[in-house]
């Protein structure tokens, strides 16, 4: 594609502060040749005034309200967009100044129908956000299977940071209203024969607004989604997706064995794991509190995902309602 015209699509609900930060990062892009389509579901705290502020400062941003699910708002945003290549972000993302320039250069040098990039953290993140970022990206928690994996054959872009052509959208018809909708779309893009690639330099700062309870609920839904995706796309389930469930069961068994036998050596593997997480997080972040919180977020992630996976495996309860409830936390 010789003339790439980017349209940025952002669904949002009740988060004007997040949109302010995201639009500020877009205003600071080194390459400013793009439009922004904000698709908002009506709420008490809408971001229309935020969009207007940046439009008056020269940013090509359009704001629409649509009372529907998150997936359909993304799809409708792409229908209304004027570009031929769509960039999708969550509202809690912040783009580094080089992002658009990096993606344009990558697509110009070696075009790909669909790409994704990893998430990262910066120095402005709160300690809990740094800890969540650690657990979501660390190999110790299978977080490496998200945005940063090097195996291109297995890489699946995620909706917090992905892009694809208008041709891809026309063929796949975009996102479906379901939990795990972004992985579902990435799998359908591959199944349709389109090229998919990780652009590692195209990272975003994913500033998740979560406490431990909300984080647990979110990853619990991710676990349920993985089982649903395995039913829709046979062969998509990998061994790594089973690790959190095995981890949760293994932890409970070790604790029970230690309690019933009074042999506390059964807890040694858990102690080693906790120390490994703490050490790796401290080396990465250089903050004692972040390292301590990383232990909690890692356990929340592994147990949340694992128990959600097993729950859906046996109950088949995954639904659109569950997805929308999760998105509004």
ZABAGU-772679 format. One record per residue (C-alpha): residue number from 0; residue in one letter; x negated, z negated, y. Coordinates in Angstrom, 1 decimal, padded with zeros to 4 digits. Example, Ala and Ser with C-alpha at 12.3 -4.5 7.8 and 13.67 -1.06 7.14 Angstrom:
ATOM num residu     c1     c3     c2
ATOM   0      A -012.3 -007.8 -004.5
ATOM   1      S -013.7 -007.1 -001.1
This chain:
ATOM num residu     c1     c3     c2
ATOM   0      X  000.0  000.0  000.0
ATOM   1      X -001.7  001.2  003.2
ATOM   2      X  000.5 -000.4  005.8
ATOM   3      X  001.4 -003.9  004.9
ATOM   4      X  004.1 -005.6  007.0
ATOM   5      X  004.4 -009.3  006.2
ATOM   6      X  007.7 -011.2  006.4
ATOM   7      X  007.4 -014.9  005.9
ATOM   8      X  010.5 -016.6  004.3
ATOM   9      X  011.0 -020.3  004.6
ATOM  10      X  014.1 -022.1  003.2
ATOM  11      X  014.7 -025.5  004.8
ATOM  12      X  017.2 -028.4  004.7
ATOM  13      X  017.3 -031.3  007.1
ATOM  14      X  013.6 -031.2  007.9
ATOM  15      X  012.9 -030.1  011.6
ATOM  16      X  009.7 -032.1  011.8
ATOM  17      X  008.3 -030.1  008.8
ATOM  18      X  009.3 -026.8  010.4
ATOM  19      X  007.6 -027.8  013.6
ATOM  20      X  004.3 -028.3  011.8
ATOM  21      X  004.6 -025.2  009.7
ATOM  22      X  005.5 -023.0  012.7
ATOM  23      X  002.6 -024.6  014.7
ATOM  24      X  000.2 -023.5  011.9
ATOM  25      X  001.7 -020.0  012.0
ATOM  26      X  001.3 -019.8  015.7
ATOM  27      X -002.4 -020.6  015.2
ATOM  28      X -003.0 -017.7  012.7
ATOM  29      X -006.0 -015.5  013.4
ATOM  30      X -003.9 -012.5  012.3
ATOM  31      X -000.5 -012.7  014.1
ATOM  32      X  001.1 -009.5  012.7
ATOM  33      X  004.0 -011.0  010.8
ATOM  34      X  007.6 -012.1  011.3
ATOM  35      X  009.1 -015.5  010.2
ATOM  36      X  012.6 -015.8  008.7
ATOM  37      X  013.8 -019.4  008.5
ATOM  38      X  016.9 -019.8  006.3
ATOM  39      X  018.5 -023.2  006.8
ATOM  40      X  021.4 -024.8  005.1
ATOM  41      X  023.5 -026.7  007.7
ATOM  42      X  022.6 -030.4  007.9
ATOM  43      X  022.6 -033.2  010.4
ATOM  44      X  019.0 -032.5  011.6
ATOM  45      X  018.8 -028.7  012.0
ATOM  46      X  015.7 -026.9  013.2
ATOM  47      X  017.3 -024.2  015.4
ATOM  48      X  015.8 -025.8  018.6
ATOM  49      X  012.4 -025.9  016.9
ATOM  50      X  012.5 -022.2  016.1
ATOM  51      X  013.7 -021.4  019.6
ATOM  52      X  010.7 -023.3  021.0
ATOM  53      X  008.2 -021.2  019.1
ATOM  54      X  010.1 -018.0  019.7
ATOM  55      X  009.9 -018.6  023.5
ATOM  56      X  006.1 -019.1  023.0
ATOM  57      X  005.8 -015.6  021.5
ATOM  58      X  006.1 -016.2  017.7
ATOM  59      X  008.4 -013.7  016.0
ATOM  60      X  010.7 -016.2  014.3
ATOM  61      X  014.3 -015.7  013.4
ATOM  62      X  016.6 -018.6  012.4
ATOM  63      X  019.7 -018.2  010.2
ATOM  64      X  022.0 -020.8  008.6
ATOM  65      X  023.6 -020.2  005.2
ATOM  66      X  025.6 -022.7  003.2
ATOM  67      X  024.2 -021.9 -000.2
ATOM  68      X  021.5 -022.9 -002.6
ATOM  69      X  017.8 -022.8 -001.9
ATOM  70      X  017.2 -019.7 -004.1
ATOM  71      X  019.9 -017.6 -002.5
ATOM  72      X  018.7 -018.6  000.9
ATOM  73      X  015.3 -017.2  000.0
ATOM  74      X  016.9 -014.0 -001.3
ATOM  75      X  019.1 -013.6  001.7
ATOM  76      X  016.0 -014.1  003.9
ATOM  77      X  014.3 -011.2  002.2
ATOM  78      X  017.3 -009.0  002.5
ATOM  79      X  017.3 -009.6  006.3
ATOM  80      X  013.6 -009.3  006.7
ATOM  81      X  011.9 -006.2  008.1
ATOM  82      X  008.7 -006.3  006.3
ATOM  83      X  007.6 -004.7  003.0
ATOM  84      X  005.7 -007.7  001.6
ATOM  85      X  007.2 -011.2  001.5
ATOM  86      X  005.3 -014.4  001.8
ATOM  87      X  007.2 -017.5  000.5
ATOM  88      X  006.4 -021.1  001.6
ATOM  89      X  008.1 -024.5  001.3
ATOM  90      X  008.8 -026.2  004.6
ATOM  91      X  006.4 -029.0  003.9
ATOM  92      X  003.4 -026.6  003.8
ATOM  93      X  000.8 -026.0  006.6
ATOM  94      X -001.3 -022.8  006.7
ATOM  95      X -005.0 -022.8  007.6
ATOM  96      X -005.7 -020.4  010.5
ATOM  97      X -007.3 -017.8  008.2
ATOM  98      X -004.4 -017.6  005.7
ATOM  99      X -002.7 -014.3  006.8
ATOM 100      X -006.0 -012.6  007.5
ATOM 101      X -007.3 -013.7  004.0
ATOM 102      X -004.2 -012.3  002.2
ATOM 103      X -004.2 -009.1  004.2
ATOM 104      X -007.9 -008.5  003.4
ATOM 105      X -007.3 -009.3 -000.3
ATOM 106      X -004.4 -007.0 -000.6
ATOM 107      X -006.2 -004.2  001.2
ATOM 108      X -009.3 -004.5 -000.9
ATOM 109      X -007.4 -004.8 -004.2
ATOM 110      X -003.7 -004.4 -004.0
ATOM 111      X -001.5 -006.6 -006.2
ATOM 112      X  002.3 -006.6 -006.5
ATOM 113      X  002.6 -010.4 -006.6
ATOM 114      X  000.1 -013.2 -005.8
ATOM 115      X  000.0 -016.9 -005.5
ATOM 116      X -002.4 -019.4 -004.0
ATOM 117      X -003.3 -023.1 -004.6
ATOM 118      X -002.4 -026.1 -002.7
ATOM 119      X -004.8 -028.5 -001.0
ATOM 120      X -004.9 -031.6  001.2
ATOM 121      X -006.6 -032.2  004.5
ATOM 122      X -007.7 -035.2  006.5
ATOM 123      X -004.3 -035.7  008.2
ATOM 124      X -002.5 -036.6  004.9
ATOM 125      X -001.3 -040.1  004.3
ATOM 126      X -002.9 -042.0  001.4
ATOM 127      X  000.2 -041.5 -000.8
ATOM 128      X  000.1 -037.7  000.0
ATOM 129      X -003.6 -037.5 -000.9
ATOM 130      X -002.8 -039.3 -004.2
ATOM 131      X  000.1 -037.0 -005.0
ATOM 132      X -002.1 -034.0 -004.3
ATOM 133      X -004.7 -035.4 -006.6
ATOM 134      X -002.4 -035.8 -009.5
ATOM 135      X -000.7 -032.4 -008.9
ATOM 136      X -004.1 -030.6 -009.0
ATOM 137      X -006.3 -032.6 -011.3
ATOM 138      X -007.3 -031.5 -014.8
ATOM 139      X -006.9 -035.2 -015.8
ATOM 140      X -003.1 -034.8 -015.4
ATOM 141      X -002.8 -031.1 -016.4
ATOM 142      X -002.3 -030.5 -012.7
ATOM 143      X -004.8 -027.6 -013.1
ATOM 144      X -002.1 -025.5 -014.7
ATOM 145      X -000.5 -025.2 -011.3
ATOM 146      X -002.0 -023.2 -008.4
ATOM 147      X -005.7 -023.4 -009.1
ATOM 148      X -006.2 -022.1 -012.7
ATOM 149      X -008.9 -019.5 -013.2
ATOM 150      X -007.3 -017.7 -016.2
ATOM 151      X -005.5 -014.9 -014.5
ATOM 152      X -003.5 -013.9 -017.6
ATOM 153      X -001.8 -017.3 -017.6
ATOM 154      X -001.4 -017.8 -013.8
ATOM 155      X  002.1 -018.0 -012.5
ATOM 156      X  002.7 -018.2 -008.7
ATOM 157      X  004.8 -021.0 -007.4
ATOM 158      X  007.3 -020.8 -004.5
ATOM 159      X  005.4 -023.2 -002.2
ATOM 160      X  002.8 -020.4 -001.8
ATOM 161      X  003.5 -017.0 -003.2
ATOM 162      X  004.0 -013.4 -002.1
ATOM 163      X  005.3 -010.2 -003.5
ATOM 164      X  006.4 -006.7 -002.4
ATOM 165      X  009.8 -005.5 -001.5
ATOM 166      X  009.7 -003.3 -004.6
ATOM 167      X  009.3 -006.5 -006.8
ATOM 168      X  012.3 -008.0 -005.1
ATOM 169      X  014.4 -004.9 -005.6
ATOM 170      X  013.5 -004.8 -009.3
ATOM 171      X  013.9 -008.5 -010.1
ATOM 172      X  016.6 -009.4 -007.5
ATOM 173      X  014.7 -012.4 -006.5
ATOM 174      X  015.2 -016.1 -007.4
ATOM 175      X  018.0 -017.4 -009.6
ATOM 176      X  019.8 -020.6 -008.9
ATOM 177      X  018.2 -022.9 -011.5
ATOM 178      X  015.6 -025.5 -011.8
ATOM 179      X  012.2 -024.0 -012.2
ATOM 180      X  013.4 -020.9 -010.4
ATOM 181      X  009.9 -019.9 -009.1
ATOM 182      X  008.3 -020.0 -012.6
ATOM 183      X  011.3 -018.0 -013.9
ATOM 184      X  010.8 -015.4 -011.2
ATOM 185      X  007.0 -015.2 -011.9
ATOM 186      X  007.7 -014.7 -015.6
ATOM 187      X  010.3 -011.9 -014.9
ATOM 188      X  007.8 -010.2 -012.5
ATOM 189      X  005.2 -010.1 -015.3
ATOM 190      X  007.8 -009.0 -017.8
ATOM 191      X  008.8 -006.1 -015.5
ATOM 192      X  005.2 -004.8 -015.6
ATOM 193      X  004.1 -005.8 -012.1
ATOM 194      X  000.5 -007.0 -011.4
ATOM 195      X  000.0 -010.7 -010.6
ATOM 196      X -003.1 -012.4 -009.3
ATOM 197      X -004.4 -015.7 -008.0
ATOM 198      X -005.9 -015.4 -004.5
ATOM 199      X -007.9 -018.7 -004.5
ATOM 200      X -008.9 -018.5 -000.9
ATOM 201      X -005.2 -018.3  000.1
ATOM 202      X -004.5 -022.0 -000.1
ATOM 203      X -002.0 -024.1  001.9
ATOM 204      X -001.9 -027.7  002.8
ATOM 205      X  001.1 -029.0  000.8
ATOM 206      X  002.2 -032.1  002.7
ATOM 207      X  004.8 -033.5  000.3
ATOM 208      X  007.1 -036.1  001.9
ATOM 209      X  007.4 -038.3 -001.2
ATOM 210      X  007.2 -041.9 -002.3
ATOM 211      X  006.6 -042.8 -005.9
ATOM 212      X  010.3 -042.9 -006.8
ATOM 213      X  011.0 -039.5 -005.4
ATOM 214      X  007.8 -038.1 -006.9
ATOM 215      X  008.8 -039.4 -010.3
ATOM 216      X  012.3 -037.8 -010.0
ATOM 217      X  010.8 -034.5 -008.9
ATOM 218      X  008.3 -034.2 -011.8
ATOM 219      X  011.0 -035.4 -014.2
ATOM 220      X  013.0 -032.3 -013.1
ATOM 221      X  009.9 -030.1 -013.6
ATOM 222      X  009.7 -031.4 -017.2
ATOM 223      X  013.3 -030.4 -017.8
ATOM 224      X  012.8 -027.1 -016.2
ATOM 225      X  009.9 -026.3 -018.6
ATOM 226      X  012.2 -026.6 -021.6
ATOM 227      X  014.9 -024.4 -019.9
ATOM 228      X  012.2 -021.8 -019.1
ATOM 229      X  011.0 -021.8 -022.7
ATOM 230      X  014.6 -020.9 -023.8
ATOM 231      X  014.9 -018.1 -021.3
ATOM 232      X  011.4 -016.8 -021.8
ATOM 233      X  010.3 -017.2 -025.5
ATOM 234      X  006.6 -017.5 -025.7
ATOM 235      X  006.1 -019.0 -022.2
ATOM 236      X  005.7 -022.5 -023.5
ATOM 237      X  002.0 -023.4 -023.8
ATOM 238      X  000.2 -026.3 -025.6
ATOM 239      X -000.7 -027.8 -022.2
ATOM 240      X  003.0 -028.3 -021.4
ATOM 241      X  003.3 -030.7 -024.3
ATOM 242      X  000.6 -033.0 -023.1
ATOM 243      X  002.7 -035.2 -020.8
ATOM 244      X  005.3 -035.9 -023.5
ATOM 245      X  002.5 -036.7 -026.0
ATOM 246      X  000.9 -038.9 -023.3
ATOM 247      X  004.1 -040.8 -022.6
ATOM 248      X  004.8 -041.4 -026.3
ATOM 249      X  001.1 -042.3 -027.0
ATOM 250      X  001.0 -044.8 -024.2
ATOM 251      X  004.1 -046.6 -025.4
ATOM 252      X  002.8 -046.7 -029.0
ATOM 253      X -000.5 -048.1 -027.9
ATOM 254      X  001.2 -050.8 -025.9
ATOM 255      X  003.5 -051.7 -028.8
ATOM 256      X  000.6 -051.8 -031.3
ATOM 257      X -001.4 -054.1 -029.0
ATOM 258      X  001.6 -056.4 -028.5
ATOM 259      X  002.6 -056.6 -032.2
ATOM 260      X -001.0 -056.9 -033.6
ATOM 261      X -002.5 -058.9 -030.8
ATOM 262      X -005.4 -056.5 -031.0
ATOM 263      X -006.0 -055.6 -027.4
ATOM 264      X -008.6 -052.9 -028.4
ATOM 265      X -005.5 -050.7 -028.8
ATOM 266      X -005.4 -050.6 -025.0
ATOM 267      X -009.0 -049.4 -024.6
ATOM 268      X -008.0 -045.7 -024.4
ATOM 269      X -005.6 -046.5 -021.6
ATOM 270      X -008.2 -048.4 -019.7
ATOM 271      X -010.7 -045.6 -020.1
ATOM 272      X -008.1 -043.1 -018.8
ATOM 273      X -007.3 -045.3 -015.8
ATOM 274      X -010.9 -045.7 -014.9
ATOM 275      X -011.5 -042.0 -015.2
ATOM 276      X -008.6 -041.2 -012.9
ATOM 277      X -009.7 -043.8 -010.3
ATOM 278      X -013.3 -042.6 -010.4
ATOM 279      X -012.5 -038.9 -010.1
ATOM 280      X -010.1 -039.5 -007.3
ATOM 281      X -012.6 -041.7 -005.4
ATOM 282      X -015.3 -039.1 -005.8
ATOM 283      X -013.0 -036.4 -004.4
ATOM 284      X -011.3 -038.3 -001.6
ATOM 285      X -013.8 -041.1 -000.8
ATOM 286      X -010.9 -043.6 -000.2
ATOM 287      X -010.5 -046.7 -002.3
ATOM 288      X -006.7 -046.9 -001.6
ATOM 289      X -006.2 -043.3 -002.5
ATOM 290      X -008.0 -043.7 -005.7
ATOM 291      X -005.8 -046.7 -006.6
ATOM 292      X -002.7 -044.9 -005.7
ATOM 293      X -003.9 -041.9 -007.7
ATOM 294      X -003.6 -044.0 -010.9
ATOM 295      X  000.1 -044.7 -010.0
ATOM 296      X  000.9 -041.1 -009.1
ATOM 297      X -000.9 -039.8 -012.2
ATOM 298      X  001.1 -042.1 -014.5
ATOM 299      X  004.3 -041.2 -012.6
ATOM 300      X  003.6 -037.6 -013.1
ATOM 301      X  002.7 -037.7 -016.7
ATOM 302      X  005.6 -040.1 -017.7
ATOM 303      X  008.1 -038.3 -015.4
ATOM 304      X  007.3 -034.8 -016.7
ATOM 305      X  007.0 -036.0 -020.3
ATOM 306      X  010.2 -037.9 -020.4
ATOM 307      X  012.1 -035.1 -018.5
ATOM 308      X  010.7 -032.6 -021.0
ATOM 309      X  011.9 -034.7 -024.0
ATOM 310      X  015.3 -035.4 -022.4
ATOM 311      X  016.0 -031.7 -021.9
ATOM 312      X  014.7 -030.9 -025.3
ATOM 313      X  017.3 -033.1 -026.9
ATOM 314      X  020.2 -033.0 -024.4
ATOM 315      X  020.2 -029.5 -022.8
ATOM 316      X  021.4 -030.9 -019.5
ATOM 317      X  019.4 -028.7 -017.1
ATOM 318      X  021.7 -027.4 -014.3
ATOM 319      X  021.8 -026.1 -010.8
ATOM 320      X  023.2 -029.4 -009.6
ATOM 321      X  020.1 -031.2 -010.8
ATOM 322      X  018.0 -028.7 -008.8
ATOM 323      X  019.8 -029.1 -005.6
ATOM 324      X  019.8 -032.9 -005.8
ATOM 325      X  016.1 -032.8 -006.3
ATOM 326      X  015.5 -030.5 -003.4
ATOM 327      X  017.3 -032.8 -001.0
ATOM 328      X  015.3 -035.9 -001.7
